[in-house]
Amino acid sequence: MQDRRHPSRVEDYTGAFLVTLGILLFMTFWTIAAVAGFIWVVLSAILIDRLIRLGAKVKDRP
C-alpha cells in the first residue's frame, strides 16, 4: 500500500509578495509620471483602487 505522508508546512511568502508588488507599483507609477505626467498616475491609482474594491465586493458575495 502507498504511504500517504503529508509534507510539512510551507513557508509564508505573503510579505515578500506584498513588498515586491509595492516596488513594482512604485516603478510603474514613476514611469507613467515620467512619460505622461502626474495626472495619469493619480487616475491610474484611482482605477486600480476601484478595481480592487470591486473584486473584494464580488468575492464577499454569498
Biopython code that builds the backbone (N, CA, C, O; Angstrom):
import numpy as np
from Bio.PDB.StructureBuilder import StructureBuilder

atoms = [
    (1, "MET", "N", (0.817, -1.181, 0.000)),
    (1, "MET", "CA", (0.000, 0.000, 0.000)),
    (1, "MET", "C", (0.867, 1.254, 0.000)),
    (1, "MET", "O", (2.016, 1.245, 0.442)),
    (2, "GLN", "N", (0.300, 2.292, -0.491)),
    (2, "GLN", "CA", (1.042, 3.545, -0.580)),
    (2, "GLN", "C", (0.959, 4.305, 0.742)),
    (2, "GLN", "O", (-0.117, 4.466, 1.317)),
    (3, "ASP", "N", (2.103, 4.761, 1.204)),
    (3, "ASP", "CA", (2.152, 5.531, 2.449)),
    (3, "ASP", "C", (1.806, 6.983, 2.134)),
    (3, "ASP", "O", (2.474, 7.608, 1.310)),
    (4, "ARG", "N", (0.781, 7.524, 2.772)),
    (4, "ARG", "CA", (0.320, 8.883, 2.488)),
    (4, "ARG", "C", (0.795, 9.835, 3.574)),
    (4, "ARG", "O", (0.053, 10.158, 4.501)),
    (5, "ARG", "N", (2.006, 10.268, 3.452)),
    (5, "ARG", "CA", (2.534, 11.268, 4.381)),
    (5, "ARG", "C", (2.421, 12.637, 3.737)),
    (5, "ARG", "O", (2.756, 12.835, 2.570)),
    (6, "HIS", "N", (1.951, 13.547, 4.517)),
    (6, "HIS", "CA", (1.844, 14.907, 4.018)),
    (6, "HIS", "C", (3.141, 15.652, 4.323)),
    (6, "HIS", "O", (3.733, 15.475, 5.387)),
    (7, "PRO", "N", (3.572, 16.482, 3.384)),
    (7, "PRO", "CA", (4.783, 17.270, 3.658)),
    (7, "PRO", "C", (4.536, 18.268, 4.781)),
    (7, "PRO", "O", (3.392, 18.579, 5.113)),
    (8, "SER", "N", (5.596, 18.749, 5.343)),
    (8, "SER", "CA", (5.463, 19.746, 6.406)),
    (8, "SER", "C", (4.947, 21.065, 5.823)),
    (8, "SER", "O", (4.841, 21.218, 4.607)),
    (9, "ARG", "N", (4.636, 21.991, 6.688)),
    (9, "ARG", "CA", (4.109, 23.278, 6.244)),
    (9, "ARG", "C", (5.130, 24.007, 5.389)),
    (9, "ARG", "O", (6.338, 23.878, 5.586)),
    (10, "VAL", "N", (4.623, 24.771, 4.442)),
    (10, "VAL", "CA", (5.498, 25.552, 3.576)),
    (10, "VAL", "C", (5.681, 26.945, 4.167)),
    (10, "VAL", "O", (4.908, 27.379, 5.022)),
    (11, "GLU", "N", (6.707, 27.629, 3.701)),
    (11, "GLU", "CA", (6.967, 28.978, 4.210)),
    (11, "GLU", "C", (5.931, 29.956, 3.675)),
    (11, "GLU", "O", (5.381, 29.769, 2.590)),
    (12, "ASP", "N", (5.676, 30.991, 4.444)),
    (12, "ASP", "CA", (4.716, 32.025, 4.077)),
    (12, "ASP", "C", (5.445, 33.140, 3.340)),
    (12, "ASP", "O", (6.257, 33.857, 3.926)),
    (13, "TYR", "N", (5.151, 33.279, 2.061)),
    (13, "TYR", "CA", (5.808, 34.290, 1.235)),
    (13, "TYR", "C", (4.908, 35.498, 0.990)),
    (13, "TYR", "O", (5.163, 36.273, 0.068)),
    (14, "THR", "N", (3.873, 35.673, 1.785)),
    (14, "THR", "CA", (2.947, 36.785, 1.590)),
    (14, "THR", "C", (3.646, 38.131, 1.741)),
    (14, "THR", "O", (3.439, 39.033, 0.929)),
    (15, "GLY", "N", (4.467, 38.270, 2.769)),
    (15, "GLY", "CA", (5.175, 39.534, 2.986)),
    (15, "GLY", "C", (6.103, 39.880, 1.826)),
    (15, "GLY", "O", (6.148, 41.023, 1.372)),
    (16, "ALA", "N", (6.842, 38.877, 1.353)),
    (16, "ALA", "CA", (7.748, 39.103, 0.218)),
    (16, "ALA", "C", (6.961, 39.488, -1.035)),
    (16, "ALA", "O", (7.383, 40.356, -1.799)),
    (17, "PHE", "N", (5.815, 38.836, -1.238)),
    (17, "PHE", "CA", (4.979, 39.175, -2.388)),
    (17, "PHE", "C", (4.482, 40.613, -2.306)),
    (17, "PHE", "O", (4.529, 41.348, -3.293)),
    (18, "LEU", "N", (4.009, 41.013, -1.135)),
    (18, "LEU", "CA", (3.473, 42.368, -0.989)),
    (18, "LEU", "C", (4.549, 43.431, -1.165)),
    (18, "LEU", "O", (4.289, 44.483, -1.749)),
    (19, "VAL", "N", (5.752, 43.169, -0.667)),
    (19, "VAL", "CA", (6.854, 44.113, -0.864)),
    (19, "VAL", "C", (7.200, 44.222, -2.345)),
    (19, "VAL", "O", (7.394, 45.322, -2.863)),
    (20, "THR", "N", (7.276, 43.078, -3.026)),
    (20, "THR", "CA", (7.580, 43.075, -4.457)),
    (20, "THR", "C", (6.489, 43.789, -5.241)),
    (20, "THR", "O", (6.786, 44.552, -6.160)),
    (21, "LEU", "N", (5.233, 43.550, -4.890)),
    (21, "LEU", "CA", (4.133, 44.234, -5.558)),
    (21, "LEU", "C", (4.214, 45.744, -5.352)),
    (21, "LEU", "O", (3.982, 46.516, -6.283)),
    (22, "GLY", "N", (4.542, 46.161, -4.131)),
    (22, "GLY", "CA", (4.685, 47.590, -3.856)),
    (22, "GLY", "C", (5.788, 48.227, -4.676)),
    (22, "GLY", "O", (5.630, 49.334, -5.190)),
    (23, "ILE", "N", (6.910, 47.525, -4.799)),
    (23, "ILE", "CA", (8.017, 48.038, -5.606)),
    (23, "ILE", "C", (7.617, 48.132, -7.070)),
    (23, "ILE", "O", (7.917, 49.124, -7.734)),
    (24, "LEU", "N", (6.942, 47.109, -7.576)),
    (24, "LEU", "CA", (6.509, 47.139, -8.974)),
    (24, "LEU", "C", (5.508, 48.262, -9.234)),
    (24, "LEU", "O", (5.581, 48.936, -10.261)),
    (25, "LEU", "N", (4.574, 48.464, -8.306)),
    (25, "LEU", "CA", (3.626, 49.568, -8.479)),
    (25, "LEU", "C", (4.326, 50.922, -8.429)),
    (25, "LEU", "O", (3.997, 51.821, -9.204)),
    (26, "PHE", "N", (5.287, 51.071, -7.522)),
    (26, "PHE", "CA", (6.039, 52.322, -7.450)),
    (26, "PHE", "C", (6.758, 52.594, -8.771)),
    (26, "PHE", "O", (6.699, 53.707, -9.294)),
    (27, "MET", "N", (7.436, 51.579, -9.310)),
    (27, "MET", "CA", (8.156, 51.758, -10.578)),
    (27, "MET", "C", (7.191, 52.051, -11.723)),
    (27, "MET", "O", (7.495, 52.858, -12.602)),
    (28, "THR", "N", (6.018, 51.390, -11.714)),
    (28, "THR", "CA", (5.022, 51.631, -12.761)),
    (28, "THR", "C", (4.517, 53.060, -12.710)),
    (28, "THR", "O", (4.447, 53.740, -13.734)),
    (29, "PHE", "N", (4.164, 53.518, -11.505)),
    (29, "PHE", "CA", (3.671, 54.887, -11.374)),
    (29, "PHE", "C", (4.754, 55.913, -11.694)),
    (29, "PHE", "O", (4.459, 56.959, -12.271)),
    (30, "TRP", "N", (5.983, 55.631, -11.334)),
    (30, "TRP", "CA", (7.088, 56.539, -11.647)),
    (30, "TRP", "C", (7.270, 56.648, -13.165)),
    (30, "TRP", "O", (7.501, 57.737, -13.691)),
    (31, "THR", "N", (7.165, 55.518, -13.859)),
    (31, "THR", "CA", (7.301, 55.516, -15.317)),
    (31, "THR", "C", (6.150, 56.270, -15.965)),
    (31, "THR", "O", (6.369, 57.055, -16.887)),
    (32, "ILE", "N", (4.926, 56.042, -15.496)),
    (32, "ILE", "CA", (3.776, 56.769, -16.042)),
    (32, "ILE", "C", (3.935, 58.263, -15.815)),
    (32, "ILE", "O", (3.627, 59.066, -16.696)),
    (33, "ALA", "N", (4.415, 58.637, -14.639)),
    (33, "ALA", "CA", (4.620, 60.060, -14.349)),
    (33, "ALA", "C", (5.668, 60.658, -15.267)),
    (33, "ALA", "O", (5.507, 61.790, -15.724)),
    (34, "ALA", "N", (6.731, 59.932, -15.546)),
    (34, "ALA", "CA", (7.802, 60.446, -16.414)),
    (34, "ALA", "C", (7.331, 60.567, -17.859)),
    (34, "ALA", "O", (7.732, 61.490, -18.568)),
    (35, "VAL", "N", (6.485, 59.645, -18.297)),
    (35, "VAL", "CA", (6.070, 59.626, -19.695)),
    (35, "VAL", "C", (4.844, 60.499, -19.941)),
    (35, "VAL", "O", (4.814, 61.278, -20.894)),
    (36, "ALA", "N", (3.844, 60.372, -19.091)),
    (36, "ALA", "CA", (2.560, 61.004, -19.389)),
    (36, "ALA", "C", (2.182, 62.132, -18.438)),
    (36, "ALA", "O", (1.259, 62.893, -18.728)),
    (37, "GLY", "N", (2.865, 62.254, -17.328)),
    (37, "GLY", "CA", (2.522, 63.307, -16.391)),
    (37, "GLY", "C", (1.864, 62.770, -15.130)),
    (37, "GLY", "O", (1.397, 61.632, -15.081)),
    (38, "PHE", "N", (1.843, 63.619, -14.118)),
    (38, "PHE", "CA", (1.375, 63.212, -12.797)),
    (38, "PHE", "C", (-0.110, 62.890, -12.759)),
    (38, "PHE", "O", (-0.532, 62.018, -12.000)),
    (39, "ILE", "N", (-0.904, 63.577, -13.560)),
    (39, "ILE", "CA", (-2.353, 63.350, -13.531)),
    (39, "ILE", "C", (-2.692, 61.916, -13.911)),
    (39, "ILE", "O", (-3.646, 61.351, -13.376)),
    (40, "TRP", "N", (-1.933, 61.315, -14.820)),
    (40, "TRP", "CA", (-2.187, 59.925, -15.211)),
    (40, "TRP", "C", (-1.837, 58.954, -14.094)),
    (40, "TRP", "O", (-2.449, 57.892, -13.984)),
    (41, "VAL", "N", (-0.879, 59.298, -13.280)),
    (41, "VAL", "CA", (-0.554, 58.466, -12.120)),
    (41, "VAL", "C", (-1.728, 58.452, -11.152)),
    (41, "VAL", "O", (-2.116, 57.396, -10.652)),
    (42, "VAL", "N", (-2.284, 59.609, -10.894)),
    (42, "VAL", "CA", (-3.422, 59.706, -9.981)),
    (42, "VAL", "C", (-4.619, 58.945, -10.549)),
    (42, "VAL", "O", (-5.278, 58.200, -9.825)),
    (43, "LEU", "N", (-4.901, 59.127, -11.829)),
    (43, "LEU", "CA", (-6.020, 58.418, -12.442)),
    (43, "LEU", "C", (-5.805, 56.904, -12.445)),
    (43, "LEU", "O", (-6.747, 56.147, -12.209)),
    (44, "SER", "N", (-4.592, 56.462, -12.706)),
    (44, "SER", "CA", (-4.288, 55.028, -12.680)),
    (44, "SER", "C", (-4.438, 54.458, -11.277)),
    (44, "SER", "O", (-4.971, 53.361, -11.107)),
    (45, "ALA", "N", (-3.977, 55.187, -10.277)),
    (45, "ALA", "CA", (-4.096, 54.729, -8.891)),
    (45, "ALA", "C", (-5.564, 54.626, -8.476)),
    (45, "ALA", "O", (-5.953, 53.673, -7.802)),
    (46, "ILE", "N", (-6.369, 55.595, -8.873)),
    (46, "ILE", "CA", (-7.796, 55.556, -8.558)),
    (46, "ILE", "C", (-8.454, 54.362, -9.248)),
    (46, "ILE", "O", (-9.265, 53.665, -8.638)),
    (47, "LEU", "N", (-8.115, 54.124, -10.501)),
    (47, "LEU", "CA", (-8.680, 52.995, -11.236)),
    (47, "LEU", "C", (-8.303, 51.667, -10.582)),
    (47, "LEU", "O", (-9.156, 50.793, -10.424)),
    (48, "ILE", "N", (-7.051, 51.508, -10.206)),
    (48, "ILE", "CA", (-6.614, 50.276, -9.548)),
    (48, "ILE", "C", (-7.336, 50.098, -8.221)),
    (48, "ILE", "O", (-7.756, 48.990, -7.888)),
    (49, "ASP", "N", (-7.482, 51.164, -7.470)),
    (49, "ASP", "CA", (-8.195, 51.091, -6.192)),
    (49, "ASP", "C", (-9.640, 50.656, -6.402)),
    (49, "ASP", "O", (-10.141, 49.804, -5.669)),
    (50, "ARG", "N", (-10.305, 51.223, -7.382)),
    (50, "ARG", "CA", (-11.706, 50.865, -7.661)),
    (50, "ARG", "C", (-11.819, 49.397, -8.080)),
    (50, "ARG", "O", (-12.749, 48.705, -7.665)),
    (51, "LEU", "N", (-10.885, 48.924, -8.893)),
    (51, "LEU", "CA", (-10.913, 47.524, -9.320)),
    (51, "LEU", "C", (-10.692, 46.574, -8.149)),
    (51, "LEU", "O", (-11.334, 45.526, -8.074)),
    (52, "ILE", "N", (-9.795, 46.925, -7.241)),
    (52, "ILE", "CA", (-9.554, 46.095, -6.064)),
    (52, "ILE", "C", (-10.804, 46.060, -5.183)),
    (52, "ILE", "O", (-11.193, 44.999, -4.694)),
    (53, "ARG", "N", (-11.424, 47.208, -4.984)),
    (53, "ARG", "CA", (-12.650, 47.248, -4.167)),
    (53, "ARG", "C", (-13.775, 46.454, -4.822)),
    (53, "ARG", "O", (-14.522, 45.758, -4.134)),
    (54, "LEU", "N", (-13.903, 46.550, -6.148)),
    (54, "LEU", "CA", (-14.921, 45.795, -6.868)),
    (54, "LEU", "C", (-14.654, 44.297, -6.734)),
    (54, "LEU", "O", (-15.582, 43.518, -6.515)),
    (55, "GLY", "N", (-13.415, 43.900, -6.861)),
    (55, "GLY", "CA", (-13.061, 42.494, -6.704)),
    (55, "GLY", "C", (-13.361, 41.979, -5.308)),
    (55, "GLY", "O", (-13.788, 40.836, -5.148)),
    (56, "ALA", "N", (-13.142, 42.809, -4.297)),
    (56, "ALA", "CA", (-13.438, 42.408, -2.919)),
    (56, "ALA", "C", (-14.944, 42.251, -2.709)),
    (56, "ALA", "O", (-15.382, 41.342, -2.003)),
    (57, "LYS", "N", (-15.732, 43.132, -3.318)),
    (57, "LYS", "CA", (-17.187, 43.015, -3.193)),
    (57, "LYS", "C", (-17.692, 41.740, -3.871)),
    (57, "LYS", "O", (-18.546, 41.039, -3.329)),
    (58, "VAL", "N", (-17.166, 41.449, -5.045)),
    (58, "VAL", "CA", (-17.579, 40.247, -5.770)),
    (58, "VAL", "C", (-17.175, 38.996, -4.984)),
    (58, "VAL", "O", (-17.928, 38.023, -4.938)),
    (59, "LYS", "N", (-16.010, 39.016, -4.376)),
    (59, "LYS", "CA", (-15.516, 37.861, -3.631)),
    (59, "LYS", "C", (-16.349, 37.622, -2.372)),
    (59, "LYS", "O", (-16.531, 36.473, -1.969)),
    (60, "ASP", "N", (-16.858, 38.683, -1.744)),
    (60, "ASP", "CA", (-17.607, 38.562, -0.497)),
    (60, "ASP", "C", (-19.066, 38.168, -0.707)),
    (60, "ASP", "O", (-19.773, 37.900, 0.264)),
    (61, "ARG", "N", (-19.519, 38.128, -1.929)),
    (61, "ARG", "CA", (-20.912, 37.733, -2.182)),
    (61, "ARG", "C", (-21.100, 36.261, -1.811)),
    (61, "ARG", "O", (-20.195, 35.443, -1.976)),
    (62, "PRO", "N", (-22.306, 35.941, -1.303)),
    (62, "PRO", "CA", (-22.570, 34.526, -0.940)),
    (62, "PRO", "C", (-22.775, 33.635, -2.133)),
    (62, "PRO", "O", (-23.002, 32.436, -1.975)),
]
sb = StructureBuilder()
sb.init_structure("model")
sb.init_model(0)
sb.init_chain("A")
sb.init_seg("    ")
for serial, (resi, resn, name, xyz) in enumerate(atoms, 1):
    if name == "N":
        sb.init_residue(resn, " ", resi, " ")
    sb.init_atom(name, np.array(xyz, "f"), 0.0, 1.0, " ", f" {name:<3s}", serial, name[0])
structure = sb.get_structure()
